[in-house]
Amino acid sequence: MGATARRVALDDFDRQILAILQKDNMTPQRTIGEAVNLSAPAVQRRMKRMTEAGVIQANVAIVDPAALGHPITIFVEVEVISETAEQIENAKREFAATPEIQQCYYVTGEADFVLVIVVPSMTAYEALTKQLFFGNNNVKRFRTFVAMDRIKAGLEVPVL
């Protein structure tokens, strides 16, 4: 997911298709075609091209974490001690491999990483901190923000 999409020219049809797919990626190609004035096969070709180019990275369902027993969302700023390329890549790999981490960003500023984590309880989060932060000799400090309410969740990108 960290790799950037290969540069591909997107026209108005592509952008309209992406807008529809971001709202509901289960929309039938025929329905998309009717909405954007293209045939279903033309929509399919465009979707295939955008997928191969990495513009469309995945087709997923947005699931309510609480419905699966993970009602607590936590944002964590992580500051590392050593920012060598090897240490940063190690941190990226560890964070990417941790199922509780929904999102991970390598950022500028005081923190080096910002994580979005979902857990079933604060006890589970405490155990995760021992594994990821206290058990990691390269973590200088981390700062936790617990979400009180989920106002908006998704990865929709403005396309028009």
N, C-alpha and C positions, 0 to 999 in steps of 0.2 A: 504494500500500500504506500510505502514511502517513495517509491519511484515515481517520477513525474511522467505524465502522459507524453508520448511522442507527439511533436507538433503536427497537427492536422488542421486543415482549413475547415471551419464549420460555417455553413451557410444558414440562412433563416429557417430552412426546412429542418436541418439538424437541431437547431436551437429549440424549435417548436416541439420536435420529437423528445428532446431531453427534458423539456418542461413537463410534458405529459408523463414520461417515465419516472421522473422524480416524485410526482404526486402519487402514482400507482404503477409500479413496474409490471403489474399483471394485466394491464390494459391490452386487449387484443390488437394485433398489428392492423387489422382491418379498421378498427375504431380509430386508431391513431391516423391511419391514412385518410379516413374521411375528415378528420379534424384539421389536417394540414394540407389536404388536396393532393395526396399522392396515393399510388396503388399500394396494396399490402406488400407485394414483392419489393417495391422501391423502399418502403419503410424497413423491411427486413435487411436489405443490402446496406442501408445506412447504419442501422443498429449494429450489424456485423462489423462494418468498417470502424465504427467508433469503439466497439469492444476490442477489436484487434489493436487499435491505436492506443488503448488505455484510457480513452476519454470516459467510457463506461467501465468502471473498475470491478463492480460486483452487482449482483441482483440479490437483495436481502430484504428481510422483513424487519421492521422496527418493532421490537418487543418491549413490553412494559416490564422492567426489571422486578418490580414488586410482585407481579403475577408469577414469577419464577422463584420467589423467595429471596430476592435481593433488593429490599426496599430502601437501602441506604446508598446514596450517591455521594462520593467524596472526591474533592479536587485536591491534588497534592503538588506543591512546588518542591522540586528536588534540586539541591545544589551539590555538585560533586567536588572532590578535592583536586583530582588530576583530570585535565581536559585533553589528554593525549588522544590521538585518533583511535588507538586501540582501546583505551578505557571507555571512550564515548561509544564506540561500536559494541563493546561488551554490555554496557548499560542498555543500549537500544535493543539488543538481542534479548536480554533478560526481561525487560519491560514488555516487549512484543510477545514473549512466550508465556506471560502470566495471564491466565484466563480472566481474572477479576479486573484487569486493566482494559477498559473499553477503548480508550484513546490515549495516545502518548505523543507528545510534541517536544521536539528539541528546540529550545527557544533562546532568544537573546535576553539580556537583562541580568538581574541578580540570580534568578534561578536558571538552571541548565535544562530542566525538563518540567513539563506540566503534565500531570496524569489525571485521567478521569477513571475512577474506580467504583465498582458496584459490589456491595457486600451484604450478607444476610444480617449481620449484627456488628456492633462495635467490638465485640470480642474477636470476631473473625478479622476485622480490620487491624486490631492490635497484633494478632498472630502474623498477618501479612506484613506489618511494619517490621517485625522482628526478622522476617525472612528477607525482605527487600532492602531495608534501610539499615537497621541495627546490625544485621549480619553481613553488610557490605562495607568493606574497609575504604571504599572510594566515596561513600556518601558523607558529605560534610554536615549537612543538615537537611531537614525536610519540614515543610509547613503544611498543615492540614486545614481544609475548609469543608465543613459538612453542609450539604445542600438541605435546606429546610423545605423546599417545594420545587417540583419539576415543572417549570413553566413552558418550556419548548425543548424538544429533543428531535434531532434529525440531522441530516447532512446535506440538505438541499442547497444547491448553489444557484444564484440568480443567473439565468441564461438569456434573457431578453433585454 
